[in-house]
Amino acid sequence: MPSPAPVPQALACAGAHLWMGSWETQRIYGIDRAHFTVFEERPVPGKPVSLVAIGEELRGVVSEGGEDDHRFIRRFIPGHGFKEHDKLACPDDTGSFLAYDGESLWLSQRFNKRILLLDANANIRREITAGGQILGITFVDGALYASLWYGKEGGPKLGRVNGESVDVIASLPFAAISLAHDGQRFWCNDPKTTSIIAFTL
């Protein structure tokens, strides 16, 4: 489906809704999945890197400080927007994509090629290494999946966490930015075509 804004980056699935963050407009868009229409639009205090649904709220990684690119995990409340002072610094001041397992947040670090289990204060409790850059993570039926990039030669892949590493389970036809799941299908962004895409295994 066509993205409602250019350079779709962050993406979360929450019930009948998608939430997309545009890297270019620095805004969050609430999208009705049934009709693919925008029902809410909010500014972001920086560039939206990722989003994940936690109950009726969302958490997002936001890049702040312009070229300094400081990474924070922020709280977003639909109907209200981002809470100004409610944020946690990402470990090592770097973080990309978020996933939620029903109890805890998981944070990927794209260029460090690792996925981190965080406590309530964003301290690291567990580390999982991946063979490629991590472009998105999500939980499906208790398993953690990752969108991976192995460079021009290896290309884009879909992986599933196995212990402390990530096993490649499928090739993808494009680099899938962000990763979400609605209970039946995966969702991701393709910024090159300004599209939001759903797919199944």
C-alpha positions in Angstrom: 0.0 0.0 0.0 1.2 3.6 -0.6 2.7 5.3 2.4 0.9 8.4 3.5 4.2 10.2 3.8 7.7 10.0 2.2 10.5 7.9 3.6 8.4 5.6 5.8 10.8 4.4 8.6 9.1 3.4 11.9 6.2 1.0 11.9 4.0 -0.7 14.5 0.8 -2.8 14.4 -1.7 -2.2 17.2 -5.0 -4.0 16.7 -6.8 -2.6 13.6 -4.3 0.2 13.3 -0.8 0.7 11.9 1.4 3.5 13.2 4.1 4.8 10.8 6.8 7.3 11.4 8.2 9.3 8.4 12.0 10.0 8.5 11.4 13.0 6.2 8.4 14.8 7.7 9.3 13.8 11.3 5.7 12.9 12.1 3.8 9.8 13.2 0.7 8.7 11.3 -2.1 6.5 12.6 -3.5 4.3 9.8 -6.7 2.4 9.6 -5.6 -1.0 8.2 -9.0 -1.8 6.7 -9.2 1.3 4.5 -5.6 2.5 4.7 -6.7 6.0 5.7 -4.9 8.3 8.2 -6.9 9.0 11.3 -4.2 10.8 13.4 -1.0 12.7 12.8 1.5 13.9 15.4 4.9 15.6 15.4 8.0 13.7 16.6 10.7 15.4 18.8 13.3 14.3 16.3 13.5 11.6 13.6 11.3 8.5 14.3 13.5 5.4 14.0 11.0 2.7 15.2 7.8 2.1 17.0 6.2 -0.8 18.9 2.8 -1.2 20.5 2.6 -1.8 24.3 -1.1 -2.2 25.2 -2.8 1.0 24.3 0.4 3.0 24.1 3.5 2.9 21.9 7.2 3.2 22.5 9.5 4.6 19.9 13.2 5.1 19.3 13.8 8.7 18.3 17.0 10.3 16.9 17.5 13.7 18.5 20.1 16.4 18.2 20.3 16.6 14.5 23.7 15.4 13.2 24.7 14.4 16.8 22.1 11.7 16.5 21.4 10.8 20.1 19.0 7.9 20.5 16.2 7.8 23.1 13.3 5.5 23.8 10.2 7.7 24.1 6.6 7.1 25.2 3.8 7.9 22.7 0.1 8.0 23.7 -2.4 7.9 20.8 -4.7 10.9 20.9 -2.0 12.9 22.8 1.4 12.4 21.2 4.9 12.0 22.7 5.3 12.7 26.4 7.9 15.5 26.5 10.1 14.4 29.4 9.3 10.7 29.4 12.3 9.2 27.7 15.3 6.8 28.3 18.7 6.9 26.7 19.5 3.9 24.5 22.5 1.8 25.7 25.7 3.2 24.2 23.6 6.1 22.8 22.6 3.9 19.9 19.5 1.9 19.1 17.3 1.2 16.1 14.2 -1.1 16.3 12.0 -2.2 19.2 10.0 -5.4 19.9 7.8 -6.2 22.9 7.3 -9.8 24.3 4.4 -9.0 26.5 6.6 -8.1 29.5 9.8 -6.5 28.3 11.3 -4.3 25.6 13.9 -5.6 23.1 16.1 -3.1 21.3 18.2 -3.8 18.2 21.4 -1.9 17.3 21.7 -2.0 13.6 25.4 -1.5 13.0 26.5 -3.4 16.2 24.5 -6.3 14.8 23.0 -7.2 18.1 19.6 -7.4 19.9 19.3 -6.4 23.5 16.7 -7.4 26.2 16.2 -4.3 28.4 15.0 -3.7 31.9 12.6 -0.9 32.9 15.5 1.6 33.0 16.9 0.5 29.6 19.8 -1.5 31.1 20.9 -4.6 29.2 19.8 -7.9 30.6 20.6 -10.2 27.6 22.4 -9.9 24.3 21.8 -11.7 21.0 24.2 -11.4 18.0 23.2 -11.4 14.4 25.3 -11.9 11.3 23.9 -8.9 9.4 22.6 -5.4 10.1 19.3 -5.5 11.8 16.5 -3.5 10.0 13.6 -4.6 12.2 12.5 -7.0 14.9 9.1 -8.4 16.1 7.6 -11.2 18.2 5.4 -13.8 16.6 3.9 -16.6 18.7 6.7 -16.1 21.3 9.5 -16.2 18.7 11.6 -13.2 17.9 12.1 -12.4 14.2 14.5 -10.0 12.6 14.8 -8.3 9.2 18.4 -8.5 8.2 20.7 -6.9 5.7 23.9 -8.7 4.6 25.2 -6.1 2.2 24.9 -6.0 -1.6 26.2 -9.6 -2.0 24.2 -11.2 0.8 21.1 -9.1 0.4 18.0 -8.9 2.6 16.9 -11.8 4.8 14.4 -12.8 7.4 15.8 -14.4 10.5 14.5 -16.0 13.7 16.3 -15.9 17.0 17.7 -19.3 18.1 19.3 -19.1 21.6 21.9 -16.3 21.5 22.1 -16.0 17.6 19.8 -15.4 14.7 19.1 -18.1 12.0 18.3 -17.0 8.5 15.0 -18.6 7.4 14.1 -16.8 4.2 15.3 -14.4 1.5 13.4 -11.1 1.0 13.0 -9.3 -2.3 13.8 -5.9 -0.8 15.3 -4.5 2.4 12.4 -4.6 4.9 12.6 -1.5 7.2 10.9 -2.0 10.5 9.0 -5.2 11.2 5.6 -5.7 12.8 3.0 -8.5 12.9 -0.8 -8.4 13.1 -1.4 -12.0 14.2 -1.5 -13.2 10.6 0.9 -11.2 8.5 4.2 -9.4 8.8 4.3 -5.7 8.0 7.3 -3.5 7.0 8.3 -0.4 5.1 10.0 -0.1 1.7 11.2 3.5 1.6 12.6 3.2 -1.9 9.0 2.7 -3.3 7.3 4.8 -0.5 5.3 1.7 0.4 4.0 -0.2 3.4 4.0 -3.9 2.6 2.4 -6.9 4.2 3.7 -10.5 3.6 3.4 -14.0 5.0 6.0 -16.8 5.2 
